[in-house]
Amino acid sequence: MTRIPDAVAVASLDTHRLIVAVPNEGPADIACNLPRPVAAHILRQLANSLEGPAGACDTALATAAPCPIHDAPVPRPTGLDALLDHVAASIGSSEQPATDWVADVRSALAFNAEANHPTVITLRDVLLDDAPRTPEQALAAALVLLAAHTRELSALARRDADEYRDEHGVNRGTRGLLTGMQHTRRLLDQHATSLDAQVTE
C-alpha cells in the first residue's frame, strides 16, 4: 500500500533559493534562483556535511565524547556523487557568456516575423533569457532590436502613405504631404541602416 504523508510542504522560489526533489524513481528535479556555480557549490557543501559526524545527539552532548551510534563513521551514500554530478550538470556550472547572441536575436526576429509585433515579441524573449551576457552583447542586441523596430515604423509610414494616396489621389493639394511622408520613411530606413552598422557581432 502506498504511504500517504500526513503533511505536504509546498516550496517555491518565492521563499527558497534552491529546491531539489529526489523521487524514488527517475532523475532529480531542480529549481534554483541562485547563480549556477553558487548552487553547485552549495550542493557539494551538502555532500560534505552528510559525510561528517553529527556530534549533537544527547549522548555526545552529555559525555562530550563522540556517540558510538550517531557519530560512528558513515560511508558516503551510494550514488551521492552521481546525483550531485547530475544536479550540477542540469543547472550548469559555467557563466561564460554565449558568443553568438546577436545571431540568436536575429534568428528570433525571423522566427517572430509573422507576429503582430515581431520586435516586441522578440524583446520579450530576450528579456526572459536569463543566460549571462556581456555589456557589449547586450548593446549589440539592443541595436539589432531598435533597427528592426525602426524598419517596422518605416513600413507603417509606407502603408499609411499608400492608403492616403489611394484614397485622395495625387494632386496639388496632396503632393506635398505625400512627399513629406516619403521623406520620413527614407529617414527611418537610413536610421535603421545606421543602427545595424553599429552592431558588433
Long-range contacts (C-beta under 8 A, 24 or more apart in sequence): 18-42, 18-43, 20-87, 22-83, 27-86, 27-90, 28-83, 28-86, 28-87, 28-90, 30-87, 30-90, 30-91, 32-91, 35-95, 36-91, 36-92, 36-93, 36-94, 36-95, 37-93, 37-94, 37-95, 39-91, 40-87, 40-88, 40-91, 40-93, 43-84, 43-87, 43-88, 44-84, 44-88, 47-76, 47-80, 47-81, 47-84, 50-74, 50-76, 50-77, 50-80, 51-76, 95-132, 96-132, 97-131, 97-132, 97-133, 97-134, 97-137, 98-131, 98-133, 98-137, 101-133, 101-137, 101-140, 101-141, 102-137, 102-140, 102-141, 102-144, 102-199, 102-200, 102-201, 103-201, 105-141, 105-144, 105-145, 106-144, 109-144, 109-145, 109-148, 117-152, 118-148, 118-152, 119-145, 119-148, 119-149, 119-152, 122-148, 136-200, 139-200, 140-199, 140-200, 140-201, 143-195, 143-196, 143-198, 143-199, 144-195, 144-196, 144-199, 146-195, 147-192, 147-193, 147-195, 147-196, 147-199, 148-192, 150-188, 150-191, 150-192, 150-195, 151-188, 151-189, 151-192, 153-188, 154-185, 154-188, 154-189, 154-192, 157-181, 157-184, 157-185, 157-188, 158-185, 161-185
